[in-house]
Amino acid sequence: MVTIALDMMGSDLGPKELAKGVELFEQKYGDACKLILVGKKEELPEGKHEIEEAQDVLAMETGAMDALRAKTSSMHRAVSLVKEGRAQGVVSCGSTGGFLSIATVVLRKIPGVDRAAFVAPFPTKIKGKPVIILDVGASNENNAKELTQFALLGSLYAKLIYQIEQPKVFLLSNGAEEGKGSPIVKEAYGLLKEDPKINFQGNIEARETLSGDADVIVCDGFTGNILLKASEGVAKTMSGFIKKAFKRNIFSKIGYLLSRKGFKEMSETMDYKNVGGAMLLGVNGVVVKAHGSSDGVAFFHSIEVAYRLLEGKLLEKIKEGLNQDE
């Protein structure tokens, strides 16, 4: 049986809301997985799960160094449970920078991994078919060899989580043709093209990232983080435009009533709550970062992602893919 540590503090909606996700997970998976809830005992729900006391809570704006020093915080304690062997995975809704720093330093990188990558599934225009993009912010700079490793890590993730036998891998660039991109992107293109373990399909432009053609898109952390935030901004802006357009007059409101089924499907496709959080790939443990504003449903999906990665023996397969021993 696998065990997952849950940082129950530090989210926007608080531990009571996250407790709903815990309940949903326990209802679906029963005794197949053990949960350890970390946080203020008086604010955590009772149940068959274990509770680990941690009174300190990291604020969302907490920096990397402060997070590392806060060893009595719920986040640091939850990650440490993986280091101590009491859990194999950890989930948190708290500070992204703090969580990545603690996980990288405490758990350390898998032998053979030059840089850990923050991987996030993006929704595409094809309902139920996300695209895996990495890195989206674990590093500001990456070299060609690291981008090649990201491609392998992303491929393994896509196989385990989405059961894609031969994930189609693309390299994010300013043009689809070979020879486009920065010097690092051009060098990575050559390495990826020669790697038999990666189903490399070439370059892809940012405007095609959500088309559904790609299964995995590789980029450096700086570029990926900008893509992530730009995509969120465009989605929010377009949603506002659409709502405003349908409120113009009685005829536009009638139009909405006639087409609301389609808009509901679009909303469900773009809803981050169904994605299940992002993951830090390349460290010695399953580390899942849930959205800071996660409600119970979103937190449930984040725990589920951690569980599926552990059951699928992701770490072992990454080590095998990198030709590393245990």
C-alpha positions as CSV (number, residue, x, y, z in Angstrom):
1,M,0.0,0.0,0.0
2,V,1.3,3.5,-0.9
3,T,1.1,6.4,1.4
4,I,0.6,10.1,0.5
5,A,1.3,13.1,2.8
6,L,-1.1,16.0,2.4
7,D,-0.2,19.5,3.3
8,M,-3.6,20.7,4.5
9,M,-2.6,24.3,5.3
10,G,-1.7,27.3,3.2
11,S,-4.5,27.0,0.5
12,D,-6.8,29.9,-0.3
13,L,-9.9,28.1,0.8
14,G,-8.5,26.5,4.0
15,P,-8.4,22.9,5.4
16,K,-12.1,22.5,5.7
17,E,-12.5,22.8,1.9
18,L,-9.6,20.5,1.3
19,A,-11.1,17.9,3.7
20,K,-13.9,17.5,1.2
21,G,-11.3,16.3,-1.3
22,V,-9.9,13.9,1.2
23,E,-13.4,12.5,1.8
24,L,-14.0,12.0,-1.9
25,F,-10.6,10.2,-2.3
26,E,-11.2,7.9,0.6
27,Q,-14.7,7.1,-0.7
28,K,-13.3,6.1,-4.1
29,Y,-10.1,4.3,-3.1
30,G,-11.0,3.0,0.4
31,D,-8.0,1.1,1.9
32,A,-6.0,1.0,-1.3
33,C,-4.0,4.1,-0.2
34,K,-3.0,5.6,3.2
35,L,-3.2,9.3,3.7
36,I,-1.3,11.4,6.3
37,L,-2.9,14.8,6.9
38,V,-0.4,17.4,8.0
39,G,-1.4,20.7,9.7
40,K,-3.1,22.1,12.8
41,K,-4.8,19.1,14.4
42,E,-7.8,21.1,15.6
43,E,-8.6,22.2,12.1
44,L,-8.2,18.7,10.4
45,P,-11.1,16.2,10.0
46,E,-11.2,12.9,11.9
47,G,-11.2,9.7,10.0
48,K,-9.2,6.6,9.2
49,H,-6.3,8.7,7.9
50,E,-3.3,9.6,10.1
51,I,-2.7,13.2,11.3
52,E,0.7,14.8,11.7
53,E,0.8,17.9,13.8
54,A,2.3,21.1,12.3
55,Q,1.2,24.4,13.7
56,D,3.2,26.7,11.4
57,V,1.8,27.7,8.0
58,L,3.7,29.2,5.0
59,A,2.2,32.2,3.4
60,M,1.7,32.1,-0.4
61,E,4.3,34.8,-0.9
62,T,7.0,33.0,1.1
63,G,10.3,32.9,-0.7
64,A,12.5,29.9,-1.3
65,M,15.0,30.5,1.5
66,D,12.4,31.3,4.1
67,A,10.5,28.2,3.1
68,L,13.6,26.0,3.6
69,R,14.2,27.5,7.0
70,A,10.6,26.9,8.2
71,K,11.1,23.3,9.2
72,T,8.1,23.2,11.5
73,S,5.7,24.3,8.8
74,S,3.0,22.0,7.4
75,M,4.6,22.1,4.0
76,H,8.1,21.2,5.1
77,R,6.8,18.5,7.4
78,A,4.7,16.9,4.7
79,V,7.8,16.8,2.3
80,S,9.9,15.4,5.1
81,L,7.6,12.5,5.6
82,V,8.6,11.3,2.1
83,K,12.3,11.8,3.0
84,E,11.8,9.7,6.2
85,G,10.1,6.9,4.3
86,R,6.7,7.3,6.0
87,A,5.2,8.4,2.7
88,Q,6.1,8.1,-0.9
89,G,4.2,11.1,-2.3
90,V,3.2,14.6,-1.2
91,V,0.5,17.1,-2.3
92,S,0.3,20.8,-1.4
93,C,-1.8,23.8,-2.4
94,G,0.7,26.2,-0.8
95,S,3.4,28.5,-2.1
96,T,4.7,27.2,-5.4
97,G,8.2,28.6,-5.0
98,G,8.4,27.3,-1.4
99,F,7.1,23.9,-2.3
100,L,9.5,23.4,-5.2
101,S,12.5,24.6,-3.2
102,I,11.7,22.3,-0.2
103,A,11.0,19.3,-2.4
104,T,14.2,19.7,-4.5
105,V,16.5,20.2,-1.5
106,V,14.9,17.7,0.9
107,L,14.2,14.9,-1.5
108,R,17.1,15.6,-3.9
109,K,17.2,14.8,-7.6
110,I,17.1,11.3,-9.0
111,P,20.6,10.2,-10.1
112,G,21.1,11.1,-13.8
113,V,18.6,14.0,-13.7
114,D,20.4,17.3,-14.3
115,R,17.3,19.5,-13.5
116,A,13.9,18.6,-12.1
117,A,11.0,19.9,-14.2
118,F,7.7,21.4,-13.2
119,V,5.2,19.7,-15.5
120,A,1.6,20.9,-16.0
121,P,-1.2,19.4,-18.1
122,F,-2.9,22.1,-20.3
123,P,-6.4,21.6,-21.6
124,T,-6.7,21.5,-25.4
125,K,-9.6,22.0,-27.8
126,I,-10.2,18.2,-27.7
127,K,-12.2,17.5,-24.6
128,G,-10.4,15.0,-22.3
129,K,-7.1,15.3,-24.1
130,P,-4.7,17.5,-22.3
131,V,-1.1,18.3,-23.5
132,I,1.8,17.9,-21.1
133,I,4.1,20.9,-21.0
134,L,7.4,21.1,-19.2
135,D,9.3,22.9,-17.7
136,V,6.8,25.6,-16.6
137,G,8.8,27.3,-13.9
138,A,11.2,25.0,-11.9
139,S,14.2,26.7,-13.6
140,N,14.8,30.0,-15.3
141,E,17.4,28.6,-17.7
142,N,17.9,25.2,-19.2
143,N,20.5,23.7,-21.7
144,A,19.8,21.3,-24.6
145,K,20.6,18.2,-22.6
146,E,18.1,19.2,-19.9
147,L,15.4,19.8,-22.6
148,T,16.1,16.3,-23.9
149,Q,15.6,14.9,-20.4
150,F,12.4,16.8,-20.0
151,A,11.1,15.1,-23.2
152,L,11.8,11.7,-21.6
153,L,10.2,12.7,-18.3
154,G,7.2,14.1,-20.0
155,S,6.8,11.0,-22.2
156,L,6.8,8.7,-19.1
157,Y,4.3,11.0,-17.4
158,A,2.0,10.9,-20.4
159,K,2.2,7.1,-20.6
160,L,1.4,6.6,-16.9
161,I,-1.3,9.2,-16.4
162,Y,-3.0,9.3,-19.8
163,Q,-2.1,5.8,-21.1
164,I,-0.6,7.1,-24.3
165,E,1.6,4.3,-25.7
166,Q,3.8,6.5,-27.9
167,P,3.4,10.1,-26.8
168,K,4.1,12.7,-29.6
169,V,6.7,15.0,-28.4
170,F,7.3,18.5,-29.8
171,L,9.8,21.3,-29.0
172,L,8.3,24.8,-28.4
173,S,9.9,27.3,-30.9
174,N,9.1,30.4,-32.9
175,G,8.6,28.3,-36.0
176,A,7.6,24.8,-37.0
177,E,10.5,24.3,-39.4
178,E,13.8,22.6,-38.4
179,G,16.4,25.3,-37.9
180,K,14.0,27.7,-36.1
181,G,14.6,28.8,-32.5
182,S,17.3,29.9,-30.2
183,P,20.8,28.2,-30.2
184,I,19.7,26.0,-27.3
185,V,16.4,25.0,-29.1
186,K,18.3,24.1,-32.3
187,E,20.8,22.0,-30.3
188,A,18.0,20.3,-28.4
189,Y,16.3,19.6,-31.8
190,G,19.3,17.6,-33.0
191,L,19.5,15.6,-29.7
192,L,15.8,14.8,-29.7
193,K,15.8,13.7,-33.3
194,E,18.5,11.1,-32.6
195,D,17.0,9.8,-29.4
196,P,15.2,6.4,-30.0
197,K,13.4,6.6,-26.6
198,I,11.5,9.7,-27.6
199,N,8.8,9.9,-30.3
200,F,10.0,13.4,-31.5
201,Q,7.7,15.2,-34.0
202,G,9.6,18.4,-34.4
203,N,9.0,22.1,-33.5
204,I,5.6,23.6,-32.6
205,E,4.6,27.2,-32.3
206,A,2.9,28.6,-29.2
207,R,-0.4,29.2,-31.1
208,E,-0.7,25.5,-31.8
209,T,0.0,24.3,-28.2
210,L,-3.7,23.8,-27.4
211,S,-4.7,22.3,-30.7
212,G,-4.5,18.7,-29.4
213,D,-1.9,17.6,-31.9
214,A,0.9,17.2,-29.3
215,D,1.0,15.0,-26.3
216,V,4.1,16.5,-24.8
217,I,5.7,19.9,-25.4
218,V,9.2,20.7,-24.2
219,C,10.5,24.1,-23.3
220,D,12.8,25.9,-20.8
221,G,11.3,26.9,-17.5
222,F,11.3,30.7,-18.2
223,T,9.4,30.3,-21.5
224,G,7.1,27.7,-20.1
225,N,6.1,29.8,-17.2
226,I,5.3,32.7,-19.5
227,L,3.2,30.4,-21.7
228,L,1.3,29.1,-18.6
229,K,0.5,32.6,-17.4
230,A,-0.3,34.0,-20.8
231,S,-2.7,31.1,-21.5
232,E,-4.5,31.7,-18.2
233,G,-4.8,35.4,-19.0
234,V,-6.2,34.8,-22.5
235,A,-8.7,32.3,-21.2
236,K,-9.9,34.7,-18.5
237,T,-10.1,37.6,-21.0
238,M,-12.1,35.6,-23.5
239,S,-14.5,34.3,-20.9
240,G,-15.2,38.0,-19.9
241,F,-15.7,38.9,-23.6
242,I,-18.2,36.1,-24.1
243,K,-20.2,36.9,-21.0
244,K,-20.4,40.5,-21.9
245,A,-21.5,39.7,-25.5
246,F,-24.4,37.6,-24.3
247,K,-25.6,40.2,-21.9
248,R,-26.0,42.9,-24.6
249,N,-29.7,42.5,-25.2
250,I,-32.7,40.2,-25.1
251,F,-31.7,38.5,-28.4
252,S,-28.1,37.8,-27.3
253,K,-29.5,36.3,-24.1
254,I,-31.8,34.0,-26.1
255,G,-28.8,33.1,-28.2
256,Y,-27.0,32.0,-25.0
257,L,-29.9,29.8,-24.0
258,L,-29.8,28.1,-27.3
259,S,-26.0,27.5,-27.2
260,R,-25.4,27.0,-23.5
261,K,-24.8,23.3,-23.8
262,G,-21.8,24.0,-26.0
263,F,-20.5,26.7,-23.7
264,K,-20.9,24.3,-20.7
265,E,-18.8,21.7,-22.5
266,M,-16.1,24.3,-23.3
267,S,-16.1,25.4,-19.7
268,E,-15.6,21.8,-18.5
269,T,-12.8,21.3,-21.0
270,M,-10.9,24.4,-19.8
271,D,-11.6,23.8,-16.1
272,Y,-8.3,23.3,-14.1
273,K,-10.2,21.5,-11.4
274,N,-10.3,18.4,-13.5
275,V,-6.6,18.4,-14.4
276,G,-5.3,17.3,-11.0
277,G,-2.4,19.6,-10.3
278,A,1.1,19.9,-11.6
279,M,4.1,17.7,-10.7
280,L,7.8,18.2,-10.0
281,L,9.4,15.4,-12.1
282,G,13.0,14.3,-11.4
283,V,13.2,14.2,-7.6
284,N,13.1,11.2,-5.3
285,G,9.4,11.2,-4.5
286,V,6.0,12.0,-6.1
287,V,5.5,15.7,-5.6
288,V,2.2,17.2,-6.8
289,K,1.4,20.9,-6.6
290,A,-2.4,21.6,-6.5
291,H,-3.8,25.0,-7.4
292,G,-3.7,27.5,-4.6
293,S,-7.5,28.1,-4.9
294,S,-8.4,24.4,-5.2
295,D,-11.8,23.4,-3.9
296,G,-12.6,19.9,-2.7
297,V,-13.0,18.4,-6.2
298,A,-9.7,19.9,-7.4
299,F,-7.8,18.6,-4.4
300,F,-9.3,15.2,-4.9
301,H,-8.0,15.1,-8.4
302,S,-4.5,16.2,-7.2
303,I,-4.4,13.4,-4.6
304,E,-5.6,11.0,-7.4
305,V,-2.7,12.0,-9.7
306,A,-0.2,11.3,-6.9
307,Y,-1.8,7.9,-6.3
308,R,-1.8,6.9,-9.9
309,L,1.9,7.9,-10.3
310,L,2.8,5.9,-7.3
311,E,0.8,2.9,-8.4
312,G,2.4,3.2,-11.8
313,K,5.9,3.2,-10.3
314,L,6.8,6.4,-12.0
315,L,10.1,6.9,-10.1
316,E,11.3,3.4,-11.0
317,K,10.4,3.9,-14.7
318,I,12.2,7.3,-14.8
319,K,15.3,5.6,-13.4
320,E,15.0,2.8,-15.9
321,G,14.5,5.3,-18.7
322,L,17.7,7.1,-17.6
323,N,19.5,3.8,-17.4
324,Q,20.1,4.3,-13.7
325,D,20.2,1.7,-10.9
326,E,17.9,1.9,-7.9
